Each structure stands twice: as structure tokens, then as C-alpha cells.
Amino acid sequence: MATVIIFAEFIDNKIKKGTLELFTAVKNDSVEAILLGTDSAELVQELSRVGAKKVYLVKDPVLKNYNSAAYAAAATEAIKKSGATVVLGSGSMMAKDHFPRLAARFDGGFVGDCTDIQISEEHVTGKRPLYSGKCTANFAFTDKVRMKFILMRPNQLPAPQIKKVPTTAETLPVSFEGLKVRVKEVIQGTSSQADLTEAAVIIAGGRGMKGPENFKLLDALAKPIHATVGASRAVVDAGWTAHSTQVGQTGKIVAPNLYIAVGISGAIQHLAGMSSSKVIVAINKDPEAPIFKKATYGVVGDLFEIIPKLTEEFTALVSH
């Protein structure tokens, strides 16, 4: 079995769900992990519970905020130390920037946006969507590619089993002299909702919402079921909501357990970003809207009548 190391991301001192899922892709007990910017014993213990036999830590003030050059330097040292030939990560916005740089450093191969992966003794294969989700490609690394870097879409793999393997943590000294860029501050958003790529339930609004003031209806619908509110590109381009809420080919690729599309017609760019959702519910007054071709369940009607009633039902179910 190939030696595998997982790039572990965390938020609020908890390992992100997308990272934990990656441990289910590794069938042996040799998986290791990289943690940058922290030496938290709690995070090491969390990785131990899902099967990490060793965790490489690099803690330095320069890693407090994401810096592509600094992260690449630190991760490179951890990968060299581990001797891993397969590096896995969850397809966050940070990892999408980070992994191609790492692959270039090792003269390795890189595949992103994967929805399936198989790791054996000799081969690494998997699947990824192409052409806005119109087809799925099977990929494999050739024998000439020693180092393999792979990003998985979040919510594609099952939750990992608790293994509680004996885990050692090793802190690596890394020099960051000569960095040409230093990140002084990152201004966080104020939303308390889960990130779209990590969310189990997403409620997304489109032009059918008719204006930014009506997104409060989606906020009310999302609250009882702890959903994250998203939006189509048209809505973001119109300035109704922030770009961080955009779902689609030029926004965030999501795969929640439940995706509720409200007032979204279903342009191909939007479908490319959410078609991997487990269950899709579409609410639209146009029965010919393309979104209904992808929907598991469709509701044809006025969203301004349907959403308040749906909110009442969700609230009543939760209160019971």
C-alpha cells in the first residue's frame, strides 16, 4: 500500500469534516497527517481517533494566517520527513491554491475536484467530473509519477470509523527566511453558518427571490434545520449577497446531503456546482426550469407562499 499523508485543515480548534472524511479512503494503518500553524494536543487527539499514526506539526507565527509560500515550505518538510508518495487534501479554497504549488515542488502529479478515489499497493485511481458535470472521467497516475497530490470534494466520502490508534506527534523546525510575502491580518466574515463546502444542508436562492431583502425568508427557513444559505451567480453579480455564498462553477462546489434550490432556474454553471448533492429539492414557478431535470423532488409554485409554510413545518418538526 502506498504511504499516504493527509493535509489536515481545522477551524475553531476542530478538524474540518472534509479532512476527517479522507481517512476512509485509506485502507491500511500507515496514514499520517500534517498540521500547520498549531501544536494543539486536542487536534492531534482528534486525528488519532480516525487513524493517523503520526502527525507532523509546524508552529510558527508566520503560519497563523494562510500564506501560500510559507505553507508550501512547511508542508514540503513534513512530506519529505514522512516519505509519503500520496498526499490527500479536502478541496477547500485554501487547498486548491496550496496543492498545485506543492505538486510543482515535488515534480509530481495533481488531480483536483475528485469524487472517488481508490488507493492500492501499486496504483491510485479515481473519478472526477468534467465539462460542468456533464460526464465523469476515470483517472490514474502513470508509473512515472512518483508523487501524487489529490484533492477530494467534501461530502463525497462517508464519515470515518473511530480507530484510536497510537499516535505520535513530531514538531518540525522550518526556516521561513526569505519569504517575499507576509500576511499581517485576515478579516473574517461575521456569519455563524457552516461553510458551504462543509454544510450538510444548503438552501440557495436565485433571481426568483426578486431582491436582497427577501433573502431573510431563506435565513428563517435555514435556522431551524441549521442550514447554510447560498446563492446563484446571478444573485451575487447583482450585489444581493456576498461572493462567499455563490454556488456554481465559478463559486463553490458543494455536495450536501440536502440542497434546496429556491427561485433558481438551473443554468449549467450552477448545476455544475451542486449536482453531486445527495437530495435536491427545487422550488420554482416555471415548470420548464432546467433545475427540475436534476431535482430529486420538485415543487412548482410561488416561493413567497411556499417558503413561509415550509418554515412553519420545519420549526414545528424541530420543536417536537
Residue, then its C-alpha position, 0 to 999 in steps of 0.5 A: m500500500a502506498t504511504v499516504i499523508i493527509f493535509a489536515e485543515f481545522i477551524d475553531n480548534k476542530i478538524k474540518k469534516g472534509t479532512l476527517e472524511l479522507f481517512t476512509a479512503v485509506k485502507n491500511d494503518s500507515v496514514e499520517a497527517i500534517l498540521l500547520g500553524t498549531d501544536s494543539a494536543e486536542l487536534v492531534q487527539e482528534l486525528s488519532r481517533v480516525g487513524a493517523k499514526k503520526v502527525y507532523l506539526v509546524k508552529d510558527p507565527v508566520l503560519k497563523n494566517y494562510n500564506s501560500a509560500a510559507y505553507a508550501a515550505a512547511a508542508t514540503e518538510a513534513i512530506k519529505k520527513s514522512g516519505a509519503t508518495v500520496v498526499l490527500g487534501s479536502g478541496s477547500m479554497m485554501a487547498k486548491d491554491h496550496f496543492p498545485r504549488l506543492a505538486a510543482r515542488f515535488d515534480g509530481g502529479f495533481v488531480g483536483d475536484c475528485t469524487d472517488i478515489q481508490i488507493s492500492e499497493e501499486h496504483v491510485t485511481g479515481k473519478r472526477p467530473l468534467y465539462s460542468g458535470k456533464c460526464t465523469a472521467n476515470f483517472a490514474f497516475t502513470d508509473k512515472v509519477r512518483m508523487k501524487f497530490i489529490l484533492m477530494r470534494p467534501n461530502q463525497l466520502p462517508a464519515p470515518q470509523i473511530k480507530k484510536v490508534p497510537t499516535t505520535a506527534e513530531t514538531l518540525p523546525v522550518s526556516f521561513e527566511g526569505l519569504k517575499v510575502r507576509v500576511k499581517e491580518v485576515i478579516q473574517g466574515t461575521s456569519s455563524q453558518a457552516d461553510l458551504t463546502e462543509a454544510a450538510v444542508i444548503i438552501a440557495g436562492g436565485r433571481g426568483m427571490k426578486g431582491p436582497e431583502n427577501f433573502k431573510l425568508l431563506d435565513a428563517l427557513a435555514k435556522p431551524i434545520h441549521a442550514t447554510v444559505g447560498a446563492s446563484r451567480a446571478v444573485v451575487d453579480a447583482g450585489w444581493t449577497a456576498h461572493s462567499t455564498q455563490v454556488g456554481q462553477t465559478g463559486k463553490i462546489v458543494a455536495p450536501n446531503l440536502y440542497i434546496a434550490v429556491g427561485i433558481s432556474g438551473a443554468i449549467q454553471h450552477l448545476a455544475g456546482m451542486s449536482s453531486s448533492k445527495v437530495i435536491v429539492a427545487i422550488n420554482k414557478d416555471p415548470e420548464a426550469p432546467i433545475f427540475k431535470k436534476a431535482t430529486y423532488g420538485v415543487v412548482g409554485d410561488l416561493f413567497e407562499i411556499i417558503p413561509k409554510l415550509t418554515e412553519e413545518f420545519t420549526a414545528l418538526v424541530s420543536h417536537 
